């Protein structure tokens, strides 16, 4: 099976180490996987110059032209939305902030054109929580659509057929209409294309993209891939720890203790990780006042702490 990653970086973050860690986990459980890393010209030169560890796992590092005025984030989204045109055959795209936990070969047998997992593991229609998190992004894009379903783009299965090619073209055209340096998310565009094409995306079981920090608990025991969201700070998932990425950059390989963590990644959580089981507590956690309180804590955290 062919797997695609997208990496754009200038070395001021740990995106290449993050992708390398994900690819190592993919190869551990899927040794025959063909991994291609799609990147822009600047990143291609940067990774080759530093002889980055990412080159060890990827079958081929593929450079493509991106608009030179784009930031690294814009380039990443540009490549993700246009990747279908660079590869023949069926493939699976995987985000870099992921850890593969199992064999994925059964995805080769899918008959659909495009398949993804629900965003936050819940259907969009009639779900006020998901609508609240998503509607502001849709409004900002000015695409003006109300989705019945909303999918997460952390794992995308795509067949090499006309429906899939049309889907990616529609998503890219939608993205071009709203993207900017400050707002270039791809998920709004992918879901717009799905809406426009009368919902051609097949829903995958949540185990294939277990969004562990967002309603993923019921999938974790059988998870095939954990999506830990790199934007989540101080995550309870141990393999999201930036210190691990720093060590990988330093020694240019996966440390032995991290390899052991990959073997049992479904249980790699901090000792102080807490499950919020009370329904009222969950409502408080998802409320706007709590989110505001979190932001205030981050800004004034020293004043709040006793030690």
VENGIBEL-V344692 format. One record per pair of residues at least 4 apart in sequence whose ideal C-beta (glycine too) atoms are under 7 Angstrom apart, sorted by the first residue. I is the first residue (numbers start at 0). J is the second residue. If there is no record, write none. Layout:
i=I j=J
i=I j=J
This chain:
i=0 j=32
i=0 j=91
i=0 j=103
i=0 j=104
i=0 j=106
i=0 j=107
i=1 j=33
i=1 j=35
i=1 j=86
i=1 j=88
i=1 j=90
i=2 j=25
i=2 j=32
i=2 j=33
i=2 j=34
i=2 j=90
i=2 j=91
i=2 j=93
i=3 j=35
i=3 j=37
i=3 j=82
i=3 j=86
i=3 j=90
i=3 j=92
i=4 j=18
i=4 j=22
i=4 j=34
i=4 j=36
i=4 j=93
i=4 j=95
i=5 j=37
i=5 j=75
i=5 j=78
i=5 j=79
i=5 j=82
i=6 j=14
i=6 j=15
i=6 j=18
i=6 j=36
i=6 j=38
i=6 j=42
i=6 j=53
i=6 j=95
i=7 j=38
i=7 j=39
i=7 j=42
i=7 j=71
i=7 j=74
i=7 j=75
i=7 j=78
i=8 j=12
i=8 j=14
i=8 j=15
i=8 j=42
i=8 j=45
i=8 j=71
i=9 j=41
i=9 j=45
i=9 j=71
i=10 j=45
i=13 j=17
i=13 j=241
i=13 j=244
i=13 j=248
i=14 j=18
i=14 j=95
i=15 j=19
i=15 j=46
i=15 j=51
i=15 j=53
i=16 j=20
i=16 j=244
i=16 j=247
i=16 j=248
i=17 j=21
i=17 j=95
i=17 j=96
i=17 j=229
i=17 j=244
i=18 j=22
i=18 j=36
i=18 j=53
i=18 j=95
i=19 j=23
i=19 j=52
i=19 j=53
i=19 j=56
i=19 j=247
i=20 j=24
i=20 j=238
i=20 j=247
i=20 j=253
i=21 j=25
i=21 j=93
i=21 j=95
i=21 j=97
i=21 j=98
i=21 j=99
i=22 j=26
i=22 j=34
i=22 j=56
i=22 j=57
i=23 j=27
i=23 j=56
i=23 j=253
i=23 j=261
i=24 j=28
i=24 j=98
i=24 j=99
i=24 j=261
i=24 j=264
i=25 j=29
i=25 j=32
i=25 j=34
i=25 j=99
i=26 j=30
i=26 j=32
i=26 j=56
i=27 j=261
i=28 j=99
i=28 j=100
i=28 j=101
i=28 j=102
i=29 j=102
i=29 j=103
i=29 j=104
i=33 j=58
i=34 j=56
i=34 j=57
i=34 j=58
i=35 j=57
i=35 j=58
i=35 j=59
i=35 j=61
i=35 j=86
i=36 j=53
i=36 j=57
i=36 j=60
i=36 j=61
i=37 j=61
i=37 j=63
i=37 j=78
i=37 j=82
i=37 j=85
i=38 j=42
i=38 j=43
i=38 j=60
i=38 j=61
i=38 j=62
i=39 j=43
i=39 j=62
i=39 j=63
i=39 j=65
i=39 j=74
i=40 j=44
i=40 j=62
i=40 j=64
i=41 j=45
i=42 j=46
i=43 j=47
i=43 j=60
i=43 j=62
i=44 j=48
i=45 j=49
i=46 j=51
i=46 j=53
i=46 j=54
i=46 j=60
i=50 j=54
i=52 j=247
i=52 j=251
i=52 j=252
i=53 j=57
i=54 j=60
i=61 j=85
i=63 j=78
i=63 j=85
i=65 j=69
i=65 j=74
i=65 j=77
i=65 j=78
i=69 j=73
i=69 j=74
i=69 j=77
i=70 j=74
i=70 j=180
i=71 j=75
i=72 j=76
i=72 j=183
i=73 j=77
i=73 j=178
i=73 j=180
i=73 j=183
i=74 j=78
i=75 j=79
i=76 j=80
i=76 j=174
i=76 j=178
i=76 j=183
i=76 j=185
i=77 j=81
i=78 j=82
i=79 j=185
i=80 j=167
i=80 j=170
i=80 j=171
i=80 j=174
i=80 j=185
i=80 j=188
i=81 j=171
i=82 j=86
i=82 j=92
i=83 j=157
i=83 j=163
i=83 j=164
i=83 j=167
i=86 j=90
i=87 j=159
i=88 j=159
i=89 j=157
i=89 j=158
i=89 j=159
i=90 j=157
i=91 j=106
i=91 j=154
i=91 j=155
i=91 j=156
i=92 j=154
i=92 j=155
i=93 j=97
i=93 j=154
i=94 j=153
i=94 j=226
i=96 j=226
i=96 j=227
i=96 j=228
i=96 j=229
i=97 j=153
i=97 j=224
i=97 j=225
i=97 j=226
i=98 j=225
i=98 j=238
i=98 j=261
i=98 j=264
i=99 j=103
i=99 j=224
i=100 j=222
i=100 j=223
i=100 j=224
i=100 j=225
i=100 j=264
i=100 j=265
i=101 j=223
i=103 j=223
i=106 j=156
i=109 j=114
i=109 j=156
i=111 j=158
i=111 j=201
i=112 j=158
i=112 j=160
i=112 j=162
i=112 j=163
i=112 j=166
i=112 j=199
i=113 j=155
i=113 j=156
i=113 j=157
i=113 j=163
i=113 j=166
i=113 j=199
i=113 j=200
i=113 j=201
i=114 j=156
i=114 j=200
i=114 j=201
i=114 j=203
i=115 j=150
i=115 j=151
i=115 j=152
i=115 j=154
i=115 j=155
i=115 j=200
i=115 j=203
i=116 j=150
i=116 j=151
i=116 j=154
i=116 j=203
i=116 j=205
i=116 j=207
i=116 j=208
i=117 j=121
i=117 j=122
i=117 j=150
i=117 j=151
i=117 j=202
i=118 j=129
i=118 j=149
i=118 j=150
i=118 j=151
i=119 j=129
i=119 j=210
i=119 j=213
i=119 j=214
i=120 j=205
i=120 j=210
i=120 j=214
i=120 j=215
i=120 j=218
i=121 j=126
i=121 j=129
i=121 j=214
i=122 j=126
i=122 j=148
i=123 j=129
i=123 j=130
i=123 j=146
i=123 j=147
i=123 j=148
i=123 j=149
i=124 j=147
i=126 j=130
i=127 j=131
i=128 j=132
i=128 j=285
i=129 j=133
i=129 j=149
i=130 j=134
i=133 j=137
i=133 j=149
i=134 j=138
i=135 j=139
i=136 j=140
i=136 j=184
i=136 j=187
i=137 j=142
i=137 j=144
i=137 j=187
i=139 j=182
i=140 j=177
i=140 j=187
i=141 j=177
i=142 j=173
i=142 j=177
i=142 j=187
i=142 j=191
i=144 j=191
i=144 j=194
i=146 j=190
i=146 j=194
i=147 j=198
i=148 j=198
i=149 j=190
i=150 j=189
i=150 j=190
i=150 j=193
i=150 j=200
i=151 j=186
i=151 j=208
i=151 j=210
i=152 j=185
i=152 j=186
i=152 j=189
i=153 j=208
i=153 j=226
i=154 j=207
i=154 j=208
i=154 j=224
i=157 j=163
i=158 j=163
i=159 j=163
i=161 j=165
i=162 j=166
i=162 j=199
i=163 j=167
i=164 j=168
i=165 j=169
i=166 j=170
i=166 j=192
i=166 j=196
i=166 j=199
i=167 j=171
i=168 j=172
i=169 j=173
i=169 j=192
i=169 j=195
i=169 j=196
i=170 j=174
i=170 j=188
i=170 j=189
i=170 j=191
i=170 j=192
i=171 j=175
i=172 j=176
i=173 j=188
i=173 j=191
i=173 j=192
i=174 j=178
i=174 j=185
i=174 j=188
i=177 j=182
i=178 j=182
i=178 j=183
i=179 j=183
i=185 j=189
i=186 j=190
i=187 j=191
i=188 j=192
i=189 j=193
i=190 j=194
i=191 j=195
i=192 j=196
i=193 j=198
i=193 j=199
i=193 j=200
i=194 j=198
i=203 j=207
i=205 j=209
i=205 j=215
i=205 j=218
i=206 j=218
i=206 j=221
i=206 j=222
i=206 j=223
i=207 j=223
i=207 j=224
i=208 j=224
i=208 j=226
i=209 j=215
i=209 j=218
i=209 j=219
i=209 j=222
i=209 j=224
i=209 j=225
i=209 j=226
i=210 j=214
i=210 j=215
i=210 j=226
i=211 j=215
i=211 j=219
i=211 j=225
i=211 j=226
i=211 j=227
i=211 j=236
i=212 j=227
i=212 j=228
i=212 j=231
i=212 j=234
i=215 j=219
i=216 j=274
i=218 j=222
i=219 j=265
i=220 j=265
i=222 j=265
i=225 j=264
i=227 j=231
i=227 j=234
i=227 j=236
i=227 j=238
i=227 j=239
i=234 j=239
i=235 j=268
i=235 j=269
i=235 j=272
i=236 j=267
i=236 j=268
i=237 j=260
i=237 j=267
i=237 j=268
i=237 j=269
i=238 j=243
i=238 j=260
i=238 j=264
i=238 j=267
i=241 j=245
i=242 j=246
i=243 j=247
i=243 j=257
i=244 j=248
i=245 j=249
i=246 j=250
i=246 j=254
i=247 j=253
i=250 j=254
i=253 j=257
i=253 j=258
i=255 j=259
i=256 j=260
i=257 j=261
i=258 j=262
i=260 j=264
i=260 j=267
i=263 j=267
i=268 j=272
i=275 j=280
i=275 j=281
i=275 j=284
i=277 j=281
i=278 j=282
i=279 j=283
i=280 j=284
i=281 j=285
i=282 j=286
i=283 j=289
i=284 j=289
i=287 j=291
i=288 j=292
i=289 j=293
i=290 j=294
i=291 j=295
i=292 j=296
i=293 j=297
i=294 j=298
i=295 j=299
i=296 j=300
i=296 j=303
i=299 j=303
i=300 j=304
